[in-house]
Amino acid sequence: MEKVNLIFEYYKEQRVSAQRFDSQRTAITNFMILISGALLAFVINKPDSPYEIHAAFFLIAMGFFGSLFIKKLNERAEYNYSRARVCLEQIDEMVDSSVFADIKEKGLSMHSKQYKVFMRFKLHQIWIIPHIFIMFLGVGLVIRMY
């Protein structure tokens, strides 16, 4: 039983690490939205400013790099989640796994009935949308100038 407790502690550590990456993803997205909103307000309030083109290209770069950050943070979180899944599988092997298998099966069945459509979407794909929108905002500003 000592080994099960050790593996479970490692499982909890991996979950906390993964959740830290998810929190960073939220913080970066919120920061990017705040900065892009301020830049957009600047451009709208000062039309024909010589800095408009710089703001537009900065928005494009922010959107691009924000998307990369989100992908990287998702990769790191998934790395920790995959370790956590392996921990649970090992605990399953050590303990009577029929208990967990039944719970997993019933939980998945209930969840898939309620969320048929949303199960098809990956969360990291949704998190990239604001960053792509910021990039298109910059492209729209460039098109508007020329």
Secondary structure, 3 states (H helix, E strand, C coil): CHHHHHHHHHHHHHHHHHHHHHHHHHHHHHHHHHHHHHHHHHHHHCCCCCCHHHHHHHHHHHHHHHHHHHHHHHHHHHHHHHHHHHHHHHHHHHCCHHHHHHHHHHHHHHHHHHCCCHHHCCHHHHHHHHHHHHHHHHHHHHHHHC
